Amino acid sequence: MDALIAARQNIISKLIAARLEKGLTQEQLAKKIGVSSQFLGLVEEGKGNLVYGSIKKLKEVSGHSSDYILYGLDDDILKNTNRFLE
């Protein structure tokens, strides 16, 4: 259970960081990812969960990979690995 809580906290911190990096308010980001600003506030407080579609939109808005948002994996490592595999 502790791993689940840690994973959720990681997603919340990545969500907030992405919003602040882009200089967006909760209302602006909520609109971009297809949720209400009230719901986004609950998610940021740890009282709600984003569904896959919203996480996918968050990925697009933030410019970060899903692996970074969900698991905290370094984007540069993933990009370099992808370049190497190509």
MOURTA-V870112 format. One record per pair of residues at least 6 apart in sequence whose ideal C-beta (glycine too) atoms are under 8 Angstrom apart, sorted by the first residue. I is the first residue (numbers start at 1). J is the second residue. D is the distance in whole Angstrom. If there is no record, write none. Layout:
i=[I/I]
j=[J/J]
d=[D/D]
//
This chain:
i=[7/7/8/8/9/10/10/10/11/11/11/11/12/12/12/14/14/14/14/15/15/15/15/15/16/18/18/18/18/18/18/19/19/19/21/22/22/22/24/24/25/26/26/26/26/27/29/29/29/30/30/30/30/31/32/32/33/33/33/33/33/33/34/34/34/35/35/35/39/42/43/43/50/55/55/55/56/58/59/59/59/62/64/65/65/65/65/67/67/68/68/68]
j=[70/71/46/49/46/70/71/72/50/55/69/70/43/44/46/64/68/69/72/43/44/50/58/69/44/29/58/61/62/64/69/25/26/29/62/29/61/62/32/61/37/37/40/41/44/37/40/58/61/36/37/39/40/37/57/61/40/50/54/57/58/61/53/54/57/43/50/54/48/48/49/50/58/66/69/70/66/69/65/66/69/69/75/73/75/78/79/73/78/74/75/78]
d=[8/8/7/8/7/8/7/5/7/8/6/6/7/6/6/7/7/5/7/7/6/7/7/7/6/8/6/7/4/6/7/8/7/5/7/7/7/7/7/8/8/5/5/6/7/4/6/8/7/6/4/7/4/8/7/5/8/8/5/4/5/6/7/6/6/8/7/6/6/4/7/6/7/7/6/7/7/6/7/5/6/7/6/7/5/5/8/4/6/7/5/7]
//
